[in-house]
């Protein structure tokens, strides 16, 4: 659906350029919150979500670029390709998703003469902003109407991607109605665009759902749209009051305090908490430890034979007055393996699989040719660039030329996208740090 130069007149192209620039500016501010979110948004999955999302966002941009080279047949003489707005929004967030698709469109327009330079505002507005906003809104609605399970994320991804593509077709029709350079019936354009892009939307939905499902199955903490499906790990403390037993040692008292203050294990993805070690200890598996909790609960008075300092420490741990043990926080997991697999998949798609993609014109090209919308199409300013039309100039072998161009495109998009999101992430961290960090007077009980 890359709009070339000449489809839309200059005033509307300028207007959409302003809209696109404003959307990118808003997305840069929003992405600072998404990439700087260390807690995982609304009840996130724990860990440092923003630190992992920044490099993943660059990978998402490169992956979208690669998969957009894989045109798939949708009807006689027509093909389609991934737009990517839904995939980006669900994986890294709606604001960051707008930036991902915008980076892809910029790389395609500048390096590969795909999509007009004067129509860059039209393409960003249509393919980056509209698809991402519509997809994420639909995704959140479907997610609220379905059970809180990981499978629901896949279902919501499918529906969101399916509807985002016809929404982009409707948006193009509206832009064409305002500034089309040819006189074609608006009803004919609308019917043709929406009809073919509903079919393309099915392919978009399948690709998006499969990709999101694959990532959710192995690393749900890396999927922005899956945050909030599991409970955070909490440390709960409880005081146990039982008759004191004479002759207890300090070790028994300390063990009782530690058992009472241990962390409750995180629940399953539906939110039901699991039984923790503290519950087993209080249930009677260690009678001596349970008896030892009495001095801890009663205050400074210690059982005979127990040093006062040990009893006070145990009492503080059992009552929650002291800091709870920090032995069970959620461990950070590296995203390097997922990142490496994603890069390899993008290079494979762009460098090898793209050679077998459909050679038929995509939905917009087909509709434009059949209805005469392309009568005033202008040549791209970069039509003679070394990578124009996704081929390396002066390399006669079509397979090698296209594959090498795809690999170069993936590398360039990955570099530009990753650089952008790392800068945004650093700005978010600096803004969050503020002029001076003020320590909290009350330690948190949530890890």
C-alpha positions, 0 to 999 in steps of 0.5 A: 500500500505504498503510495507513490508520488503523483497520486495525491496533490501537493496541498494534501501531501503537505497536510498529511506530512504535518499530521505525520510529523505531529504523530511522530513527535507525540510517539517519541514522547509516548515511547519514552514512557513505554521504553522507560517502563521498568515495572511492566505497565499495568501490573507487568510481568516483572523485571526491567521491561523498558531495558528489554523493549528498546533493542526489541523495538529495533528488531521489530522494525527490521522484521517488519521490513523483511516480511514486507518483502514477502508478497503473498497472492490474495486474488487473481493477479493481486498480492498483499504484504504485511503492513506491520502496525498491529504486530509492532503495537502488540510487541512493543507498544502503540507509540513505539509501534508508530515509530517502528513502522515509520522507520521502515517506511523511511528506509524503503522510500530513501534506499529502495524507491518504494513509496514516494518521497513527497508522499512520505507523509501520506504513507506514515499517516496511513500505514504507521499511524492508522494501522497502529492506533486501530489495531491496538484499540481493537486489541485492548477491547478484545483482550478485555472481553476474553479470559486472562490467558496467553491464548487470548493475546493470540486471538486479540492479535488476530482480530486486531491485525485483521481489522487494521488493514481495511482501516488503512484502505478506508483512510487512503480512500479519505485522503484520495477524496481530499486530494486525488489527482485523477477523477475516479468515482469515490465509491469505486475506489472505496469498494475496490480498496476495501474489498481487496484489503479485507483479503490482505488483512487475513494474511496480515492476521495470520502472520501477526498472530503466529509471530505474537504467539511464538514470542508469548510462548517463550518470553511473555515478558517481552510482549507489551500487550501481554503485560498484566496477565500474571501476578507480581511476586509479593512478600507477605509477613504474618505473626504467629502467636502460640505458647512459648516453649522453654529452652528454645535456641536462637536458631529455632527462633530465627528459623520461625521468623524467616519462615513467617516472612518468606515470599509467597510464590507467584500465581499462575497466569489466571492470577491464583496464588500458589501455596508458599513455604511460609504456609507449609511451615505454619501448617505444622511441618516444623512444630519447634519453629512454630512454637518459637514464633511466640516470643517474636510476636509478643515483643521484647520478652524472650523465651528462656535460653534465648538471647534478647537480641536474637529474639528481637530480630526474629520478632521484627522479621515475623511482624514485618517491622524489619525488611523482609528477606530479599532472596526471592525477587524475580530474576532478570532474563536476558533477551539476547537469544530472542533477539538473535533468533529474530535477526536470523529470521529477518535475514532469512526472510529478506535474503532468501525467502523473498525470492519466492514472493509473489510478483503480482502487484499489491492491492493498491497498485492493482486498484490504481491500475484497474481504475486509472488512479495511476495516470499521473504517477510521477517517477521516484526521485531515487529511481536510479539509486543503487538499491532501487526496486529491491535489487543491487545495481550491476548485479545481473543474478536476480536471486543474488541481487534481491537477496543482498538488497534485502540483507542490506535493508534489514541491517540498515533498518536494524541499525537506525531503529535500534539507535533511535530507540536506545536514545529514546530509552536513555532520555527516559532513564534520565527523565525518570532519575530527575535532579536527585534520587530521594530514598524512600522512608518506607521499604516496599513489600512488593518485589 
